[in-house]
């Protein structure tokens, strides 16, 4: 294990930085999409039944 954690030419440092950043960006996009979905659901009328006509 110590050999694995030794300097690997830069790719390991890139992973230590990029993996958490990508996780946070993914979480933020997911949260924004979820918030927009809830906002759009709140704007729609709650009844989806068609209006009855007086025929």
Legacy VTK file of the C-alpha trace (Angstrom):
# vtk DataFile Version 3.0
C-alpha trace
ASCII
DATASET POLYDATA
POINTS 55 float
0.000 0.000 0.000
2.756 2.566 0.699
4.081 2.006 -2.822
0.644 2.777 -4.219
0.462 6.020 -2.243
3.945 7.069 -3.387
4.311 9.623 -6.170
2.849 8.153 -9.354
3.767 10.837 -11.863
0.885 13.201 -11.177
-2.172 11.101 -11.988
-2.762 10.317 -8.324
-2.741 13.995 -7.369
-5.161 14.651 -10.207
-7.510 12.003 -8.838
-7.286 13.337 -5.275
-8.454 16.686 -6.649
-10.820 15.730 -9.464
-12.875 13.000 -7.776
-14.181 15.207 -4.928
-14.770 18.103 -7.338
-16.737 15.880 -9.702
-18.760 14.477 -6.827
-19.661 17.961 -5.595
-20.552 19.175 -9.099
-22.731 16.120 -9.649
-24.486 16.680 -6.337
-25.062 20.384 -7.098
-26.520 19.637 -10.542
-28.756 16.951 -9.059
-29.965 19.333 -6.345
-30.654 22.110 -8.869
-32.601 19.757 -11.126
-34.603 18.495 -8.167
-35.370 22.054 -7.001
-36.524 23.085 -10.489
-38.741 20.027 -10.704
-40.352 20.805 -7.355
-40.795 24.438 -8.381
-42.488 23.474 -11.638
-44.741 21.014 -9.810
-45.772 23.752 -7.391
-46.761 26.052 -10.275
-49.015 23.454 -11.933
-52.610 23.179 -10.781
-53.205 20.329 -8.380
-56.271 19.025 -10.211
-55.633 17.193 -13.432
-59.270 16.350 -14.082
-60.828 17.792 -17.241
-63.578 20.294 -16.799
-67.102 18.957 -17.244
-69.126 20.481 -20.014
-72.823 21.340 -19.653
-74.079 19.196 -22.529
LINES 1 56
55 0 1 2 3 4 5 6 7 8 9 10 11 12 13 14 15 16 17 18 19 20 21 22 23 24 25 26 27 28 29 30 31 32 33 34 35 36 37 38 39 40 41 42 43 44 45 46 47 48 49 50 51 52 53 54
